[in-house]
C-alpha cells in the first residue's frame, strides 16, 4: 500500500511538471494601438489624392455597415461627391481628437473632418464625429459610424443655477437643500455651482457676485435671467416654478466635450459648440468653465456637507470666435485639487450691466475623474 501511494505522488508530480511546461508564460505589456497611424493618417492621405484618385480610396476606410445618425456608407459617399463636384480643388484635413481601445478588434474615437476651398478660407464642411466606432476587419481598421439610426434630436435646455453664499450663513441651508433636491430630480438636466463671496472657499478674482449685484445671501441666478434672494417658503417654491418652466425649452447650442483633463494645477480641454438657432447672435457672448468640488469637507450651519463648490473658474470671449471650430479652454486651480472634481461649461450672453438679461444658452457637466489626463 505504501508503495502504491508513492507511485501516485510521483505520477502527480510528473503531471504537474508536464502541465506547467505545456504553457508558455509571457509578461509583455499589452500592445497599444496607434489609431493615428493605423487609420487616420492613411485616411488623410486618401483625401489628399482627391478628386484625381476617386472616392474609392477614401471609402475603403468606411465599413460596409457604416451607420452614423441614419447615414449609410452610400450616403457618406454621395455627400463627399457633392462637395468635390462643386469644388474640385477642395482640401480636407483629418484630425484624430482622442480614442479608446475597447478590445483587440474594436475601439471608439472622436475625430474631425474639415474641408475648405483651396486658396481661401471658405469652409465647405466641418464635422466632428463623436463616438465613432472603429473595427478591425481584414487586417485594417475601419470607420463604422456611431451606430445611431436617426439624427440627434434638438437638445433640451440644460439649466445652470449660480448660487451665492458664504461659510456660516444661517439662512442658506434651505436653499442648498432645495438645489440638491432639484439636481437629484433632474440628473443631467441641471447644474448648480456654489460661489462663496468670502471666507476660505472664495475664489480669488471671481467677480460674478459684483456683476449680479449680490448684496445679501442666499442669492441665486437661474439661467442668467431670474434672480432669487432669501430662503422663505415662497422663494423655495419659486425655484421649482422656474426650473419646471425651463425643462420644456430647447437649447440653442449643442455641447460636445472633445477633450478635458487635469495636468498639474491646470484644467484644459476643448468643446464643440454647435449652434442650432438660426440668426443666433454672438454679441457679448462668453464661454464659462467652472471647476467644482461635488462634495466638500466643509459643512453648513445644519452640519451638511457643502456641494458643487466652485474651486476655480475662467471664461473666454466668443463674440468674434468661429463657432464652426472647436473652442479650447485652459485655466488654473490655485487651491489643492478636490478628490471629486467636475467641470461645468456654459455659454452666456453677458451685457455690461445685469438686469435679468444675461441668458445662459444651455450647458454641460462632466466628472473630471473620468477624463483626467
C-alpha positions in Angstrom: 0.0 0.0 0.0 2.9 2.3 0.9 4.5 1.6 -2.5 1.2 2.4 -4.3 0.9 5.8 -2.5 4.5 6.7 -3.5 3.6 5.9 -7.2 0.6 8.1 -7.0 2.7 11.0 -5.6 5.3 10.6 -8.4 2.6 10.5 -11.1 1.0 13.6 -9.7 4.3 15.4 -9.7 5.1 14.4 -13.3 1.6 15.6 -14.4 2.1 18.9 -12.6 5.5 19.4 -14.2 4.3 18.5 -17.7 1.2 20.6 -17.2 3.3 23.7 -16.4 5.6 23.0 -19.4 2.7 22.9 -21.7 2.0 26.7 -21.3 4.4 29.5 -22.3 4.1 32.4 -19.9 4.7 35.9 -21.3 4.6 39.0 -19.2 5.0 41.5 -22.1 2.9 44.7 -21.8 -0.3 44.8 -23.9 0.1 46.3 -27.4 -1.3 49.9 -27.6 -2.8 50.5 -31.0 -1.8 53.8 -32.7 -5.0 54.7 -34.4 -3.4 57.8 -35.9 -1.0 55.8 -38.0 -3.3 52.8 -38.5 -6.4 54.7 -39.7 -6.4 58.4 -39.6 -3.1 59.2 -41.4 -3.9 56.8 -44.3 -7.4 58.4 -44.4 -5.8 61.8 -44.7 -3.6 60.5 -47.5 -6.6 59.2 -49.3 -8.3 62.6 -49.0 -5.2 64.4 -50.3 -5.5 62.5 -53.6 -8.9 63.8 -54.3 -10.5 64.1 -56.7 -8.0 62.5 -59.0 -7.7 59.2 -57.1 -11.5 58.9 -56.9 -13.5 58.4 -53.8 -12.9 54.6 -53.7 -9.6 55.4 -51.9 -11.4 57.3 -49.2 -14.3 54.9 -48.9 -12.0 52.0 -48.4 -11.8 53.3 -44.8 -15.5 53.1 -44.2 -17.1 49.8 -43.3 -19.8 48.4 -45.4 -22.2 48.5 -42.4 -21.3 52.1 -41.7 -24.2 54.0 -39.9 -24.0 57.5 -38.5 -27.2 59.2 -37.4 -29.0 57.2 -40.1 -26.5 57.9 -42.8 -25.0 54.9 -44.6 -21.7 54.4 -46.4 -23.5 55.3 -49.7 -24.9 58.5 -48.1 -21.5 59.5 -46.9 -20.0 58.9 -50.4 -22.8 60.9 -52.0 -22.1 63.8 -49.6 -18.4 63.9 -50.5 -19.1 63.6 -54.2 -21.3 66.7 -54.0 -18.5 68.6 -52.3 -15.8 67.7 -54.8 -18.2 68.1 -57.8 -18.7 71.7 -56.7 -15.1 72.4 -55.6 -12.7 70.0 -57.3 -9.7 71.7 -55.6 -11.2 71.4 -52.1 -8.7 70.4 -49.4 -9.6 68.1 -46.5 -8.0 67.8 -43.1 -8.5 64.8 -40.9 -7.8 65.2 -37.1 -8.0 62.5 -34.5 -9.1 64.1 -31.3 -9.0 61.1 -29.0 -9.6 57.4 -29.0 -10.2 54.4 -26.6 -9.5 50.8 -27.4 -12.4 48.6 -26.3 -10.9 45.2 -27.4 -8.4 43.8 -29.8 -10.7 44.5 -32.7 -13.0 47.3 -31.6 -12.5 50.9 -30.5 -14.2 54.3 -30.2 -12.9 57.6 -31.4 -13.7 61.3 -31.7 -12.4 62.8 -34.9 -12.9 65.8 -37.1 -13.1 66.3 -40.9 -12.8 69.8 -42.2 -13.0 70.6 -45.9 -12.1 74.0 -47.3 -12.0 75.6 -50.7 -8.4 75.8 -51.9 -6.6 79.2 -51.6 -9.2 80.8 -49.4 -10.8 80.2 -46.0 -14.3 79.2 -47.2 -15.4 76.2 -45.1 -17.2 73.6 -47.2 -17.7 71.1 -44.4 -16.6 70.9 -40.8 -17.9 67.9 -38.9 -16.9 66.4 -35.6 -17.7 62.7 -35.4 -18.3 61.9 -31.8 -18.5 58.3 -30.6 -17.3 56.9 -33.9 -17.0 53.1 -33.7 -13.8 51.5 -35.2 -13.5 47.9 -36.2 -10.6 45.7 -37.3 -11.6 43.8 -40.4 -9.4 42.0 -42.9 -6.3 43.4 -41.1 -7.4 47.0 -41.5 -9.1 49.4 -39.1 -12.4 50.9 -40.5 -14.9 53.5 -39.5 -18.4 52.3 -38.6 -20.1 55.5 -37.6 -21.8 56.0 -34.2 -24.3 53.2 -34.9 -27.3 55.5 -34.4 -30.1 55.1 -36.8 -31.6 58.6 -36.5 -30.3 62.2 -36.3 -29.8 63.7 -32.9 -32.9 65.5 -31.6 -32.6 69.1 -30.6 -31.2 69.1 -27.1 -33.4 70.3 -24.2 -32.1 73.2 -22.2 -29.5 72.3 -19.6 -30.3 74.5 -16.6 -27.5 76.4 -14.8 -28.0 77.9 -11.4 -25.3 80.2 -10.0 -25.8 80.2 -6.2 -24.0 82.7 -3.9 -23.3 82.1 -0.2 -20.6 82.2 2.5 -19.4 80.0 5.3 -21.6 80.2 8.3 -24.6 81.7 6.5 -27.5 80.9 8.9 -30.3 81.2 6.3 -28.6 79.4 3.4 -29.1 75.7 4.1 -32.7 75.6 2.9 -31.7 76.8 -0.5 -28.8 74.3 -0.6 -31.2 71.5 0.2 -33.6 72.7 -2.5 -30.9 72.9 -5.1 -29.6 69.4 -4.2 -33.2 68.1 -4.4 -33.7 69.6 -7.9 -30.4 68.2 -9.1 -31.4 64.7 -7.9 -34.8 65.1 -9.6 -33.3 66.2 -12.9 -29.9 64.5 -13.3 -28.1 65.6 -16.5 -30.5 68.5 -16.9 -29.5 70.8 -14.1 -26.2 72.0 -12.6 -25.8 74.4 -9.8 -22.5 76.0 -8.8 -21.9 77.4 -5.3 -19.8 80.5 -5.2 -18.6 81.8 -1.8 -18.3 85.5 -1.8 -15.9 85.5 1.2 -14.1 83.1 3.5 -11.8 80.1 2.8 -13.8 78.9 -0.2 -13.8 82.2 -2.0 -12.3 82.0 -5.5 -9.7 84.8 -6.0 -10.6 87.1 -8.8 -14.2 85.9 -9.3 -16.4 88.9 -9.6 -19.7 87.3 -10.5 -21.3 88.4 -7.3 -20.4 92.0 -8.2 -21.8 91.6 -11.7 -25.1 90.2 -10.4 -25.3 92.8 -7.7 -25.4 90.3 -4.8 -26.0 92.4 -1.6 -27.1 89.6 0.7 -27.2 85.8 0.7 -28.6 83.3 -0.1 -28.9 84.6 -3.7 -29.3 82.6 -6.9 -29.4 83.4 -10.6 -31.2 80.8 -12.7 -30.2 80.6 -16.4 -28.8 84.1 -16.2 -32.3 85.7 -16.3 -34.1 85.1 -13.0 -32.6 86.1 -9.6 -33.9 84.8 -6.3 -33.0 86.2 -2.9 -33.7 84.7 0.5 -34.9 81.3 1.7 -38.6 81.8 2.6 -41.0 79.1 1.5 -42.3 81.3 -1.2 -38.8 81.7 -2.6 -38.1 77.9 -2.4 -41.3 77.3 -4.3 -40.2 79.7 -7.0 -37.1 77.5 -7.6 -39.5 74.7 -8.6 -41.6 77.0 -10.8 -38.6 78.4 -12.7 -36.8 75.1 -13.2 -40.0 73.4 -14.4 -40.6 76.1 -16.9 -37.1 75.7 -18.4 -37.3 71.9 -18.6 -39.6 72.2 -21.6 -37.4 74.6 -23.6 -34.8 73.7 -26.3 -31.2 74.7 -26.2 -29.8 76.9 -29.0 -26.4 75.2 -28.6 -25.4 71.5 -28.6 -22.3 70.9 -26.4 -19.9 68.1 -27.2 -16.8 67.7 -25.0 -13.9 66.7 -27.2 -11.2 66.6 -24.6 -10.9 67.5 -20.9 -8.4 66.8 -18.2 -6.1 68.0 -15.4 -2.4 68.5 -15.8 -0.8 69.6 -12.6 -2.7 72.6 -11.5 -4.2 73.4 -14.9 -7.5 72.2 -16.3 -7.7 72.2 -20.1 -9.7 70.8 -23.0 -11.9 71.7 -25.9 -15.6 71.7 -26.6 -17.6 71.7 -29.8 -20.4 74.3 -29.7 -22.9 73.5 -32.5 -25.3 76.5 -32.9 -28.8 75.2 -33.7 -30.7 78.5 -33.7 -30.8 80.5 -37.0 -29.6 84.1 -36.5 -28.0 83.3 -33.2 -26.2 86.5 -32.0 -22.6 86.3 -30.7 -22.6 89.8 -29.3 -21.4 89.8 -25.7 -21.1 86.0 -25.9 -18.8 84.2 -23.4 -17.9 80.6 -22.6 -17.6 80.0 -18.9 -15.8 77.0 -17.5 -16.1 76.2 -13.8 -14.3 73.5 -11.7 -16.4 72.4 -8.8 -16.0 70.1 -5.9 -19.0 67.8 -5.8 -18.9 67.3 -2.0 -16.8 69.4 0.3 -15.4 68.6 3.7 -16.8 71.9 4.8 -20.3 71.9 6.3 -23.1 74.5 6.5 -24.9 75.6 9.7 -27.1 72.5 9.5 -24.0 70.3 9.6 -24.5 69.2 6.0 -21.6 68.9 3.6 -21.4 71.7 1.0 -21.9 70.6 -2.6 -20.8 71.8 -6.0 -18.4 74.3 -4.5 -16.5 76.4 -7.1 -12.8 75.9 -6.7 -11.6 77.6 -9.9 -13.2 79.2 -13.0 -12.4 81.1 -16.1 -14.1 82.5 -19.2 -13.4 83.1 -22.9 -14.9 85.8 -25.2 -16.8 84.2 -28.1 -18.0 87.5 -29.7 -15.7 87.1 -32.7 -15.0 83.4 -32.4 -15.6 81.0 -35.3 -18.0 78.6 -33.7 -17.5 76.1 -36.6 -14.2 75.4 -34.9 -13.8 73.7 -31.5 -13.2 76.1 -28.7 -10.3 75.3 -26.4 -10.0 76.3 -22.7 -7.3 76.4 -20.2 -7.4 77.7 -16.6 -5.5 77.2 -13.3 -6.8 75.9 -10.0 -4.8 77.8 -7.3 -6.1 75.6 -4.4 -5.4 71.8 -3.9 -7.5 69.9 -6.4 -10.5 68.1 -4.9 -10.8 64.4 -5.0 -14.1 64.5 -6.8 -13.8 67.4 -9.4 -16.4 68.1 -12.0 -16.4 70.6 -14.9 -19.4 72.8 -15.7 -19.3 74.7 -19.0 -22.0 77.1 -20.3 -22.3 79.8 -22.9 -23.8 83.1 -21.8 -24.8 86.4 -23.4 -23.5 88.8 -20.8 -24.0 92.5 -21.4 -22.0 95.1 -19.4 -24.9 95.6 -16.9 -27.0 92.9 -15.4 -30.8 93.4 -15.5 -32.0 89.8 -15.6 -30.9 89.9 -19.2 -27.9 87.6 -19.4 -29.3 84.3 -20.8 -27.4 81.1 -20.4 -27.6 79.0 -23.6 -27.6 75.5 -22.1 -24.5 73.9 -20.7 -22.9 70.6 -19.8 -21.4 69.0 -16.6 -18.9 66.2 -16.6 -16.9 64.5 -13.9 -13.2 65.1 -14.5 -12.1 62.0 -12.7 -13.3 60.0 -15.7 -11.4 62.1 -18.3 -8.3 63.2 -16.4 -5.2 63.0 -18.5 
